[in-house]
């Protein structure tokens, strides 16, 4: 029974930006780290906070609030860097706090491409519905295209 349930659902790491819940496929999450100083890299988009040295590996870190056009907030004890890896790309995203790990079935995920053709929706894979909560699921492949859309017009 348990094995069948796992085949039908996927796990997502749920984090907060402000009052909104977002989710990432747990398979792409390497670690979740406390906030640490990042070294700024010249000529990078302003949403790139810089790079961190994590156990000898240099990892670029993206400020997700800035990437999504949200107002900046003070870092707190809850602020985290989620380290992600897929297709041999490793990068971190700064989030306000990590909330939980959630199991979502395909039936509980709504595709958002039917809602709008807005380009900012590229970052969104779908919306998960859990009880009375809505969790926006992020598309890591689009999110990791660091600077591509920002540099095209320059």
Phi and psi in degrees as a GROMACS rama.xvg file:
@    title "Ramachandran Plot"
@    xaxis  label "Phi"
@    yaxis  label "Psi"
@TYPE xy
-59.7465  -41.0264  UNK-2
-63.7285  -40.1607  UNK-3
-65.8041  -38.7801  UNK-4
-62.9448  -39.6769  UNK-5
-65.417  -34.388  UNK-6
-67.6822  -28.9784  UNK-7
-91.4748  -16.9206  UNK-8
-121.021  159.943  UNK-9
-124.052  151.396  UNK-10
-98.1541  141.046  UNK-11
-129.661  137.811  UNK-12
-82.9374  122.483  UNK-13
-101.147  130.48  UNK-14
-133.589  165.756  UNK-15
-112.844  140.886  UNK-16
-124.62  108.403  UNK-17
65.0636  -130.575  UNK-18
-94.5226  -3.91852  UNK-19
-87.5919  143.707  UNK-20
-99.4436  134.188  UNK-21
-126.614  153.786  UNK-22
-130.786  147.616  UNK-23
-128.428  141.929  UNK-24
-56.7965  121.232  UNK-25
-61.9503  -24.4524  UNK-26
-64.3656  -23.0598  UNK-27
-93.942  -9.19523  UNK-28
-87.6251  123.032  UNK-29
-86.2665  -58.2796  UNK-30
-147.991  168.098  UNK-31
-122.926  122.358  UNK-32
-116.256  152.855  UNK-33
-66.4935  158.918  UNK-34
-60.6758  139.794  UNK-35
-140.943  158.876  UNK-36
-62.2746  139.62  UNK-37
-115.366  138.107  UNK-38
-85.8095  123.165  UNK-39
-66.4031  140.393  UNK-40
-111.759  124.034  UNK-41
-60.4717  151.015  UNK-42
60.8795  32.0322  UNK-43
-108.518  156.268  UNK-44
-57.011  152.651  UNK-45
-66.6245  -17.2404  UNK-46
-81.4311  -6.33457  UNK-47
-87.9169  111.332  UNK-48
-67.4512  -32.2634  UNK-49
145.461  -152.223  UNK-50
-124.17  150.267  UNK-51
-120.083  155.507  UNK-52
-102.479  103.496  UNK-53
-108.38  105.029  UNK-54
49.071  45.1299  UNK-55
88.0229  -5.92168  UNK-56
-105.059  131.123  UNK-57
-87.2519  121.93  UNK-58
-126.784  126.109  UNK-59
-69.5125  144.697  UNK-60
-124.958  130.553  UNK-61
-105.631  133.498  UNK-62
-84.6563  103.906  UNK-63
-65.8257  -31.9636  UNK-64
-60.6795  -47.2958  UNK-65
-66.7333  -40.0708  UNK-66
-59.1563  -38.7033  UNK-67
-89.8284  3.62154  UNK-68
74.2872  25.6438  UNK-69
-90.5839  152.098  UNK-70
-65.6749  145.771  UNK-71
-69.3812  152.949  UNK-72
-131.762  161.702  UNK-73
-66.7528  143.15  UNK-74
-69.1474  144.096  UNK-75
-124.269  -177.951  UNK-76
-66.5283  -18.0743  UNK-77
-88.6323  -15.4704  UNK-78
-60.5448  133.342  UNK-79
-133.651  158.478  UNK-80
-111.392  118.648  UNK-81
-93.3859  119.621  UNK-82
-90.573  123.597  UNK-83
-117.05  148.153  UNK-84
-144.842  130.843  UNK-85
-161.859  151.305  UNK-86
47.9454  41.9264  UNK-87
62.082  16.1352  UNK-88
-106.137  127.871  UNK-89
-118.987  129.784  UNK-90
-154.092  164.285  UNK-91
-115.908  152.255  UNK-92
-125.864  138.09  UNK-93
-91.5894  127.287  UNK-94
-127.676  158.695  UNK-95
-66.0097  -43.4319  UNK-96
-165.567  150.955  UNK-97
-94.9155  130.978  UNK-98
-99.1463  -57.0966  UNK-99
-167.819  175.634  UNK-100
-109.621  130.75  UNK-101
-122.666  139.063  UNK-102
-94.4529  125.104  UNK-103
-124.459  137.463  UNK-104
-92.3036  161.998  UNK-105
-56.8885  -35.0834  UNK-106
-67.0834  -26.505  UNK-107
-89.6298  1.99394  UNK-108
-107.937  124.152  UNK-109
-100.108  130.978  UNK-110
-74.8098  136.452  UNK-111
-98.7804  -5.76398  UNK-112
-62.6435  -23.3404  UNK-113
-77.8645  -17.4186  UNK-114
-73.9426  -42.2443  UNK-115
-160.007  160.599  UNK-116
-110.863  21.1895  UNK-117
-60.6993  134.155  UNK-118
-63.641  -31.01  UNK-119
-64.5194  -19.7988  UNK-120
-74.0095  -9.46694  UNK-121
-56.2009  -33.1199  UNK-122
-72.6694  -13.3177  UNK-123
-103.597  125.577  UNK-124
-85.8917  -36.0996  UNK-125
176.732  -176.831  UNK-126
-124.803  123.77  UNK-127
-93.1912  135.919  UNK-128
-109.433  120.958  UNK-129
-130.843  112.32  UNK-130
51.3003  -117.131  UNK-131
-103  11.3757  UNK-132
-100.406  153.399  UNK-133
-120.24  128.627  UNK-134
-118.311  119.415  UNK-135
-80.4819  120.044  UNK-136
-93.1795  126.722  UNK-137
-91.1604  144.657  UNK-138
-92.4596  102.84  UNK-139
-64.1746  -34.2079  UNK-140
-59.9458  -43.6479  UNK-141
-72.3278  -38.6577  UNK-142
-64.3133  -33.3597  UNK-143
-81.5983  -6.30691  UNK-144
-72.3631  69.1972  UNK-145
-63.385  118.635  UNK-146
77.0478  -3.09691  UNK-147
-63.6854  -49.2448  UNK-148
-73.1256  -26.1636  UNK-149
-74.5285  -30.4347  UNK-150
-93.5428  -10.5406  UNK-151
-60.558  -39.066  UNK-152
-83.0931  -3.54501  UNK-153
